[in-house]
Amino acid sequence: MSVDQTSWEAAVRHLFEDAYPYDATGPRRHEEWVLDVLPLMARAVPDPRGWAVLDDAALSPEREASPYPFAVHPPEYVARRLHPIDRASAENLLLALTDDGCTLSNLRRFAESEEELRAMARTILARYGDEATYHTNVSRHGPVPGTLDFTTSHCGYSPLSVYTEDYGLIVVSETEVGIFWNFADY
């Protein structure tokens, strides 16, 4: 499935309009893709295709002194906090990131059916191709390694930001690295 800019941007904007997101894509230049995630978290690279970025923290005064809301960490620190997940879990995670709490109950606030929302998540993932890999800081481990279980109420995560909660998805293709993150501060 290929995707065009208009469809991709519409899906990203619609799904994350009520979240506190940082959704951006940068170029992949390193075999060790975490090295490409760090400049993306620091907003130091533009989208290679010129597509939209959602960045609610961009105008925050705290951002002037750091890559706020992400804390500055070395690659090893970030890599240890991310684990691979399968494509189905990545799709579910995109939907769970639509609001606080990292849960699929967030879908109730949308007028669209669950299948329509899943189609939007698949549109987002399509940008990165069928060979992309998926990584997250969320630990909702499913019964099979590399899966997430959204049927449980327990959600753990390894924070990478200055907020009390942050959870996200990193999508890695041969040429691009996408980051989809939501932040909460309770």
N, C-alpha and C positions, 0 to 999 in steps of 0.2 A: 504494500500500500504506500503510495507516494502521497505527499501532502503539500499543499501550497501555502504561501504566507498568510493569506486571508483566513483560510480555515483554521490554521494553527493558532494564529493570534486570537481569533474569536473564541476558540476553545479555552485557551489559557485565561483570557480576560473573564469569560463567563464563569468558569469553575472557581477562580480565585478572587472574585470581586469582593467578597465579604471576609476574606482572610487577611492576615498581616503578612503578605508574601514577599519573598525575594525569589523571582523566577527569571533565570537568565541562562544564556548559552555562550560559551566561548570556544575558541579553537583548541583542538587537541594537538599538542606539539611534542609530547613526551610518551615514551613507552609506559613509564610509571605515571599514570593519569592523575594521581593526586597532585603532582606538580602543576597540572593545568587547573585543578580545582582551586588552589590557593589564590592565584591572581583573579579568578572569577569571583571568589568570595570577597576579595578586596576591591572589586569593581575596576580592575586595572586593564581589562580587555573588553573590546566591543563584541557584539554578536557578529560572527563571521558572515552572516547573510544579511545583516541589517534589520533583523526582525525585532519585534517588541521585547522589552524587558519590563517586568513588574517589580517595582522596588519601592515599597511604602516607606522605608527608612531613609531614602535618598536625601530628603530635605531636612532630616533631623539634625539639630545642632551638634549632637554627640558624634556624628559621623565625621566632623572636620578633623578630629585627632586620631581616628582609627578607622578600620574598615567596618565600623559599626553597622549592623548589630553583631557581626561575626567577631569573635575574639581572634587575636593573632596567635597562631600556633605553627610549630614546625610540621613538615609533611608527615613525620612518623607519628605524631600525636593524632593528626586527622585520620591517617590510614588505620590506626588501631581502633578507632571509634566507628568505622564503617564496615559493614559486612554485605556480601553479595546476596541478592534475592532474585527470584525468577520473574519473568515478565508478567504473569498473572498477579503476583504480589505487588509489582510496581504499579500496575493499573489500579489495584485496590488502594495502594498508598497515595497515589495522586488524588483519588476521590476522598480519602480520609484527611488529606491536607487542606481541604476546602474551608476548614474552620478550626477553631480551637478544639483540643481534645484528641485529635488524631483518631477519629472513629468514623465508621461508615454511617452512623446515625446522623451525621452532618447532611446526608443526602435528602433528608426530609424537608429541608428548607427550600429546595429547588422545585420549580413547577414541572420540570421535565421528568420523565420516567427514569428509573435506574438504568435501563438499557440505553436511553439517549445520553445519559451522563457518561456511561461506560464508552460509548462511541466517541465522545469528546476526549476522554482519557486516551483511547487508542489513537486518535488523531494527533495528540501531543507526542506520544511515543513514536509514532510513525516517522517523524522528522529524523530520528536517529537510526532508522533502518532495522532490519530483522536480526542483525548480528550484534546489536548493542548489548551492553551489560548494565546491570542495575545494582545500586548500592545504597544503603541507608544507615542512619544512626538509630533507627527504631528497633527495639528488641521486643517483638511480639511473635516469638518463634512459633512456627507451625509444626505440625507433626512430621513433616519432611524437611530435611535441611535445605536452607535457601528459600523457605517460604515464610510468609507472615500470616498470623491467625488473627483476624479481626472479629472473631466471635467471642473472644474473652474480654473482660473488662480491664485487665491489667495491660498497661502500656509503659514500657521502659524506654529510655533513650540515653544516648551519650551526648550531652550538650556541646555545641561548638560556638555558642553565641554568649552574649551578655545577659540574656533573658533566663528566667527560671525554667522555661521549657522551650525547646526548639526541636523540630523533627523535619526530616526531609528525605528527598530522593535525589540521587546523582545518576545520570544516564551517560554512559560512555560509548561513543562510536569510534570508528577509525579516525574521524576528522573533527569531531566536536565533543564537548562535555557540557551537559545541561544540568542545572541545579534548580530544584523546586523545593522551597523551604517555607515553613510557617513558624511564627514565633508567638509565644504567649508569656505574659508576665502576671502571675496571680498574686 
